[in-house]
């Protein structure tokens, strides 16, 4: 049966060849699990005087390599070397190349929001590490869908780098810093920190005892955008959303209930220390104002897209004028709201899991530094994700003048989303859900 299979391989291979040997043809996740010492060998398709296509051979290798095909592989390589040695020296034959792609010196496991590990960045970083350290590395990337997943995976000891928001580090449910679940960062290993706007690395959310526990990756204000063609004068207050003429003509985030509570509180004149206090906002006046906001709104999820806001002239967003995707008609412009803009920042933090060996820690620090490079920030964060970069405005080389003005406004007028106590979180959620339930119930009755 072995001879029959080999003859079938040899016959079919004459038709259309490129690769002769492919032991690890599938993804590294399936064939070469973490820590694998296997090596993948390839021979240039020009090595023999006829083209080969070893797709069936690849199947046989994957299926019965350990028990049957090792001797055959040895014979096959010996045969190839003999053919090559006796080949015409003037022919276009090339040397055998051995590509060690299934042996990894280290694998960095990251649990991050999807847009924070784009393919171009992963490939570029691998090449950088290969050139600098002569090491072959890989990534194990897992998409995070909810903030709670960060805590679950750090506690389980199965992740190296995470991307929680600023108010998650010291949240009483997680206490990443207090519990020693993330490690302090070595500023000397992250030289690009010098290009970061100071507020992102000096705030109390990510520092403790004079030490930094996260580098800012992306930021966003829950900002207000207006359709330039519909306003002669740009709106300057959140209260524009409550004006009768704009009923049903604005859009809000459906995902973040607290963000809608905060802008209601700002519109009522509450300050940054009051907007999340359930004792202050749980009043009939506040509930009535929030109800008006929600019942007259349209909603978007994730990020606002053209289709979500085609019938509105005001919308909330996660940044400046180009925060609507893809904003094909360039309709939108940032409103400079006098009450300020509530603000979030996602950070990269390194877990204690990297202390398994010195290079794992080095690799994690290198990734953090890479994520603060101008190229990564401009491409992955600003252009692809439409978020704000934590780099100082002077380092945003691809930004126009108006974009830099908007970044500066958001930077100067940001009100960080607070760390919510369990009581405030639960209380605000109850208020919001009760109002939404009332609105939905009334709409069903009206039908």
N, C-alpha and C positions, 0 to 999 in steps of 0.2 A: 504493500500500500504506500510505503514511503517513496519507493521508486516511481510509482504511478503519479503521486502528488508532485514529485520533483520534476518529472517529465512535463506535467501539465503547466507547472510554473515556467519552465524553460521555454515551452512552446508559446504560451500567452505573452511572455515578456518580450518577444521579438517585435510585437506589434507597436508598442508605444512606450518607451522607457525614459525614466529620469533617475529614479532612486533604486539602488541595488539592495542595500540592506537597511532595514528600519525596525529595530527592536522596540524602540519607544516612540511609536508613531502617534499614539493618542496623546491627550493632554497630560501635562506633568501631574495634574491632580489625580488622574485615574491610574496612570502607569507608574509614575515615580512619586510616591507619597512622600510626605515630609520626612526628611532625614535619609532618603534613599541614596544609596551609593552606586546605583546602576549608571552605566554610561551608554550613550547612543552613538553608534558608528554609522557613518555614511561614506559611500564611495562615489566620487564624481562620475556622472553619467557618461563622460567622454573617455572613461578609463578603458572600456572595451570597444572593439571595432564595430559593434552593433548595439542599437538602443535596447534598453530593458525596462520593463515595468513590473516591479515585484509586488503588486498589490496582494496577490494570493499568497506570495511568500511571506508578506507581512502578517497576514492572518495566521498562517501556520506557526510563525514565530511566537505570536502572542498566545496561541492556543497550546502548543506542545513544546515550547522552547526548552524548558527545564529538563524534560524527560527524554526528548528525542533529538532535537535539532542542534544541541551544542556541538556534537561531533561533526554534523553536516556543516555548521558555520565554520568550524576550524578548517575543514577540507575546502570549503568554498573560498575562504580568504587565501589559503595556500595556492589554490588554482589561479586566483586573480593575480597574486603576486608573480607567479610564473609567467602568466600571459603578459603582464606588464614588463617583466624583465626581458622578454624576447620580442617585444614590440619594436616596430620601426622607430628609431630615435627621432626621425623627422616628422613623425605623425603628431596630431594635436592631442594626444593623450595627456592626462594630468595625473598628479599624485593622489594617493588616498588621503582623505582628510578625516580626522577623528574629532567629532564635535561633542564635547562633554557638556551636554545640556540637561541631563537628568541627575547630575550630581550637583547639589547645592551646598555651598559652604554655610549658608544661613538662609532661613525663610522668615520674612517679617510678616507677622499676622496683624492686619488692621481691620478694625470695625469702624467704618466711617459712613457718612452720608454719601450716596452714590457719586455725586458730581465731584467729590474731593480726591478721587484717584483715577483720573482719566488715563486712557491707554497711552497717549503720547508722553505723558509725564512718567509713567511706569517704565516705558522702554528707554527713555532718556536717562532716568536715574540708574537703571541696571547697567547701562553702558558707562556711566560716570563711575560707579563703584568698581566695575571691572577694570577700568583704566587706572583708578587710584590705588586700589588694594589688590588687584589681580585675583579677585574672588568672584565666584559665580553665585548670584543670589536670586531669590524668587520672592513673590508676594503671595500671601493667602488673604484675599480680600473678601470681606463679608459686608453685605449691605445692611445698614441699620434702618429700621422702619419706625421705631419709637425710642425716645431717650432712655427708657428703662433698660433697653438691651445693653447699653454701655455697662451699667452696673452688673447685670447678670454675667456678662462675659469676663469682666475684670475680676469679679469675685470667684469665678470658676478657674481663673488662671489660664485662660486660653486665648488671650489677646495681648499684643505688644503696644499698639498705638490706637487711641480712640479720639473722637472729635466731638466732645460734649460742648454745649453752650456754656457761657460764662457763669450762669446762675445754677449750674449743676454740680460744680466742684465742691461747694460747701452746703449743698442742700442737705437738710437733716436726714433725709431718707438714704443718702449715699455717703456723704462726708469722705470723698475720695482722699483729700489731703490729710485730714485728721486720722483716718484709718490706715494711712500708709499705703494706699492702693495705687497711687501714682507717685512717681519719684521727682525730686527737684531737678531742674534742668541745669546743665552745664553751659553757661553763657559763652564760654570760650569755644565750645564745639558748635555754636550756632552764631557765627559772625554776622549773618544777615539780620540779626536782631537790631543792629544799629540803624537799620533803615525803617524801623517800625515807629509809628506815631506813639509817643510816650504813654498816652492814656490806656492803651491796650495792654501794657505790661507793668504798669505801676498801680493798677487798681487792686482793691482788696479781694476781688472775686477769685483771682488766680495767684495771689501771693500770700505767703505766711512766713513770719519770722525773717523777712528780708529775702526770701528765696522765691523763685518763679517756678510755677508748676505747669504752665501751658504756654504755647506760642499762638498768637492770633492767626487764624487761617482765613476767615471770611467774616464780614459783618453786614448788617442790614438794619435800616430804620424801617419801622412800620410807618411809612411815609404816605403823603397825599399827593396824587398826580391829578392834573386837570387837562382836558382837551383844549389845546391851544386855539382851535378854531371857534370854540364856544364861549371864550372869556376874553373880553377886552382888557380887563384888569385881573391879574392873577389873584386867586383867593389867598388870604393871609391868616386864616383861622380855621380850626377844626369845626367850628360852629356852622360853616357853610353846608355841612351835611344835614343840618336840621332846618335849613331854609325850605319853605314849602315848594318853591319852584323846582327843587332838585329831588323831590320825592320819587323814588323808583329809578333814579338816574345816577346812582352811585353803586359801587361794588366793594365788598369787604371780604376778608379772609374767612373761610368757613372752618378752617382747622384750628385756629388759635383764638379761643374764646377770650382769653385774658387780654389779648391785644385790643379787642373791641371794647372791653371794659376800661382799659387804660385811656383810650382816646376819648371816651365819654367823660371820664374823670377829669382829663385835661380841659375839655370843653367847658366843664363846670367850674374851672378855676382852681382845682386841687393841685398840689405840688407833688414833686417826685416821691416824697415820703408818705403821701396819703393815698396815692392811686391804687394801692394793693391792700389797704387796710379794710377788712370786711366790716369793722365797726363804723367806719366813716362812710363807706359807699352803700351800706345796706339801709338806705333811707327811701321813703316813698318817692321823693323828688328824683333821686338817682335812678331808681328802677323805671320811673316813667320816661326819663330821658333815654335810657338804654333801650327800652321797649320801642320807642319811636325810631331810634337808629336801626334796629334790627328788622322791624316789620316793613320798613320802606326800602330795604337794601336788596341788591342782588349779590351773589356770592361766587367766589372762585376758590379753587383748592390748589395746594402746592404753591405754584407761582401764577400770577395773573397772565393769561394768554389773550391774544387778540380776540378769539372766539368768545371768551368770557366777558369781555368788556365792550363788545361791539355796539351795545344798545345803551351805554352809559357815557357820561361826560366827566365823571369823577371816579377815581378808584384809589384804594389803598394799594401799596406795593412794598417791595423789600429793598428799596434804594432810590436811585435818582431817576432822571427822565426816561432812561432806557430800560426800566425794570419790567416792562410788559414784553412778553415774548410773542412774536419777534418784533412787534411794533412796526409792521411793514409800512404803514403810512406815516410814521413819525408823528403821531398825534399828541404824544404825552409830554408834559413838562412838570417838573417838581414844584410844588407849592411850598413857599417858605413860611410855614405855620408859626405864629408868634408864641404859641404855647410849648413848642418843642416837638420832638419826635421820639417815641419810645424805641428802644434800640436793643439789638442782640449781637453777640459775637460768638462764633464757633471757634474753639481752640483745638489744637493737637496736644495731647498729653501722652506721656510714656508711662506704661504700667511697670510694676515691679517684676513682671514676668521676664523682662529683658536682662535681669541680673543673672540669668542662667549661664551666660558667658560674656566676656568683655566685648567681643565683636558684635553681638546682638545689640548691646547698648550703643555702641558706636554707630551701628547701622541706623538705629532709630533716631539718633541725634542728627545724623546726616540727612535723613528724610525731612526732619523738621526744618533744617536749614535750607534744603532744596525747595520746600514749600513756601519759603519766604523770598525766593529769588524773583526778580522782576518779571522774567519770562513766564514762570508758573502763575504768578499773581495776575498778570495782564491777560493771559490766555484762559486759564482754568477758572479763575474767580470772576474777573470782570467781563470778559467777552463771552465765555461759554455759560456761566451761571448767572450773570447779571447782578452779582453781589458787589458789595463794597470791599475794596482791598484795605487791609490794615497798614499798608506801607504809607509812609509820609507822602504827601502830594507831590513833592519834588521828585519822587522815584517812580511816578506813574507817567512814563514817557509817552504812552499812546493816548493819553487823555487830552481832550480839547479844553479850552479855557472855561467853557460853561460847565463841563463835567468837574473840573477841579474846584470851581466855585460851589457846586452842589455838594461835593465831598466835604469841603470845608464847613459848609452850613450844617450838614448832618453830624460832623465831628464836634462842632462847637455847641450844638443844640440837642445833643442826644441825652435821653433819659433812660438809663439802663433798666431793662426788665429786672425787677427785684428778685431776691431769693425768697420764695414763698414758704411760710410756715405751713404745716399741715392744716392748721385751722383756717388760715386765710385761703389756701388753695381750695379746700373743700367748700368753704363758705361762698367764694366767688363762683365756683362751678355750680353750686346749687341755685344761686340767683340767676345765672345765665340760662341754665337748663329750664328753670321754671318759666322764665319769660319766653323762651323759644317754644316750649310746650303750649303755652297760652296762645301764642301767635298761630301755631299750626292748628290748634283746636278751633280757633275762631275762623280760620280759612276753610276748614272742612264744613263748619256750620253754614258759612256764607254760600257754599256751593249747593 
